[in-house]
């Protein structure tokens, strides 16, 4: 019985760790960078203050809604189908912070 409890507890901890939220930087580097670093398909480049200023003015809720829905050539969630809203917000904030 004791061994079964240890196995169950270990599995629960591993499951929780696997579901840990990724940082905005991690999401950007693994999901967003390919297009937002190069400007592929019209994506605003990180670092381009002029491109990001009008987007920043919309506010985070509007930017998140656009990211979730997709826009132009960007598919919904930028194909990060396992990204949470908070992870997407983190990636958006990272891009905004690096485009001032």
C-alpha positions as YAML, in Angstrom:
chain: A
units: angstrom
residues:
- id: 1
  name: UNK
  ca: [0.00, 0.00, 0.00]
- id: 2
  name: UNK
  ca: [2.81, 2.39, 0.91]
- id: 3
  name: UNK
  ca: [4.52, 1.84, -2.46]
- id: 4
  name: UNK
  ca: [1.26, 2.57, -4.30]
- id: 5
  name: UNK
  ca: [0.93, 5.89, -2.44]
- id: 6
  name: UNK
  ca: [4.49, 6.86, -3.34]
- id: 7
  name: UNK
  ca: [3.89, 5.99, -6.99]
- id: 8
  name: UNK
  ca: [0.63, 7.99, -7.02]
- id: 9
  name: UNK
  ca: [2.27, 10.98, -5.35]
- id: 10
  name: UNK
  ca: [5.19, 10.88, -7.78]
- id: 11
  name: UNK
  ca: [2.81, 10.71, -10.75]
- id: 12
  name: UNK
  ca: [0.85, 13.68, -9.41]
- id: 13
  name: UNK
  ca: [4.01, 15.74, -8.97]
- id: 14
  name: UNK
  ca: [5.22, 14.85, -12.47]
- id: 15
  name: UNK
  ca: [1.83, 15.76, -13.93]
- id: 16
  name: UNK
  ca: [1.87, 19.12, -12.16]
- id: 17
  name: UNK
  ca: [5.40, 19.83, -13.34]
- id: 18
  name: UNK
  ca: [4.49, 18.94, -16.90]
- id: 19
  name: UNK
  ca: [1.63, 21.41, -16.75]
- id: 20
  name: UNK
  ca: [3.73, 24.25, -15.36]
- id: 21
  name: UNK
  ca: [3.02, 27.49, -17.13]
- id: 22
  name: UNK
  ca: [5.68, 28.64, -19.57]
- id: 23
  name: UNK
  ca: [7.03, 32.16, -19.37]
- id: 24
  name: UNK
  ca: [6.35, 34.73, -22.07]
- id: 25
  name: UNK
  ca: [9.97, 34.49, -23.15]
- id: 26
  name: UNK
  ca: [9.74, 30.71, -23.47]
- id: 27
  name: UNK
  ca: [6.57, 30.94, -25.55]
- id: 28
  name: UNK
  ca: [8.02, 33.70, -27.71]
- id: 29
  name: UNK
  ca: [11.27, 31.78, -28.28]
- id: 30
  name: UNK
  ca: [9.53, 28.52, -29.17]
- id: 31
  name: UNK
  ca: [6.33, 29.65, -30.88]
- id: 32
  name: UNK
  ca: [6.42, 33.31, -31.99]
- id: 33
  name: UNK
  ca: [10.01, 34.06, -32.88]
- id: 34
  name: UNK
  ca: [10.03, 32.57, -36.38]
- id: 35
  name: UNK
  ca: [7.55, 35.14, -37.69]
- id: 36
  name: UNK
  ca: [7.91, 38.04, -35.25]
- id: 37
  name: UNK
  ca: [11.70, 38.17, -35.55]
- id: 38
  name: UNK
  ca: [11.70, 38.14, -39.34]
- id: 39
  name: UNK
  ca: [8.41, 39.82, -40.20]
- id: 40
  name: UNK
  ca: [7.30, 36.72, -42.09]
- id: 41
  name: UNK
  ca: [3.81, 36.97, -43.58]
- id: 42
  name: UNK
  ca: [3.50, 40.57, -42.39]
- id: 43
  name: UNK
  ca: [4.01, 39.85, -38.69]
- id: 44
  name: UNK
  ca: [5.15, 42.94, -36.80]
- id: 45
  name: UNK
  ca: [8.83, 42.52, -35.94]
- id: 46
  name: UNK
  ca: [9.89, 42.64, -32.33]
- id: 47
  name: UNK
  ca: [11.87, 45.84, -31.91]
- id: 48
  name: UNK
  ca: [9.84, 47.80, -34.46]
- id: 49
  name: UNK
  ca: [8.34, 50.47, -32.21]
- id: 50
  name: UNK
  ca: [6.31, 52.02, -35.03]
- id: 51
  name: UNK
  ca: [4.64, 48.71, -35.85]
- id: 52
  name: UNK
  ca: [3.87, 47.86, -32.24]
- id: 53
  name: UNK
  ca: [2.72, 51.28, -30.95]
- id: 54
  name: UNK
  ca: [-0.78, 51.15, -32.46]
- id: 55
  name: UNK
  ca: [-1.15, 47.57, -31.31]
- id: 56
  name: UNK
  ca: [-0.06, 48.46, -27.77]
- id: 57
  name: UNK
  ca: [-2.66, 51.24, -27.75]
- id: 58
  name: UNK
  ca: [-5.38, 48.61, -28.19]
- id: 59
  name: UNK
  ca: [-4.58, 47.08, -24.81]
- id: 60
  name: UNK
  ca: [-3.78, 43.56, -23.71]
- id: 61
  name: UNK
  ca: [-7.34, 42.23, -23.89]
- id: 62
  name: UNK
  ca: [-7.67, 43.20, -27.56]
- id: 63
  name: UNK
  ca: [-4.22, 41.86, -28.40]
- id: 64
  name: UNK
  ca: [-4.99, 38.58, -26.67]
- id: 65
  name: UNK
  ca: [-8.30, 38.28, -28.52]
- id: 66
  name: UNK
  ca: [-6.50, 38.84, -31.82]
- id: 67
  name: UNK
  ca: [-3.82, 36.28, -30.96]
- id: 68
  name: UNK
  ca: [-6.40, 33.69, -29.94]
- id: 69
  name: UNK
  ca: [-8.52, 34.23, -33.05]
- id: 70
  name: UNK
  ca: [-5.64, 34.80, -35.47]
- id: 71
  name: UNK
  ca: [-5.20, 37.66, -37.91]
- id: 72
  name: UNK
  ca: [-4.15, 37.81, -41.53]
- id: 73
  name: UNK
  ca: [-1.67, 35.02, -42.15]
- id: 74
  name: UNK
  ca: [-1.34, 34.27, -38.42]
- id: 75
  name: UNK
  ca: [-3.44, 31.23, -37.53]
- id: 76
  name: UNK
  ca: [-5.31, 31.02, -34.23]
- id: 77
  name: UNK
  ca: [-2.89, 31.11, -31.31]
- id: 78
  name: UNK
  ca: [-0.05, 31.24, -33.82]
- id: 79
  name: UNK
  ca: [-0.45, 27.46, -33.87]
- id: 80
  name: UNK
  ca: [0.39, 27.24, -30.17]
- id: 81
  name: UNK
  ca: [-2.74, 25.25, -29.48]
- id: 82
  name: UNK
  ca: [-1.51, 24.19, -26.04]
- id: 83
  name: UNK
  ca: [-0.79, 27.77, -24.95]
- id: 84
  name: UNK
  ca: [-2.94, 29.17, -22.17]
- id: 85
  name: UNK
  ca: [-4.25, 32.72, -22.29]
- id: 86
  name: UNK
  ca: [-1.71, 33.66, -19.61]
- id: 87
  name: UNK
  ca: [1.14, 32.19, -21.65]
- id: 88
  name: UNK
  ca: [-0.03, 34.11, -24.72]
- id: 89
  name: UNK
  ca: [-0.30, 37.30, -22.65]
- id: 90
  name: UNK
  ca: [3.26, 36.74, -21.46]
- id: 91
  name: UNK
  ca: [4.52, 36.36, -25.03]
- id: 92
  name: UNK
  ca: [2.60, 39.45, -26.15]
- id: 93
  name: UNK
  ca: [3.97, 41.45, -23.23]
- id: 94
  name: UNK
  ca: [7.49, 40.29, -24.06]
- id: 95
  name: UNK
  ca: [7.07, 41.51, -27.64]
- id: 96
  name: UNK
  ca: [5.63, 44.83, -26.48]
- id: 97
  name: UNK
  ca: [8.36, 45.36, -23.90]
- id: 98
  name: UNK
  ca: [11.02, 44.74, -26.53]
- id: 99
  name: UNK
  ca: [9.43, 47.03, -29.12]
- id: 100
  name: UNK
  ca: [9.40, 50.41, -27.39]
...
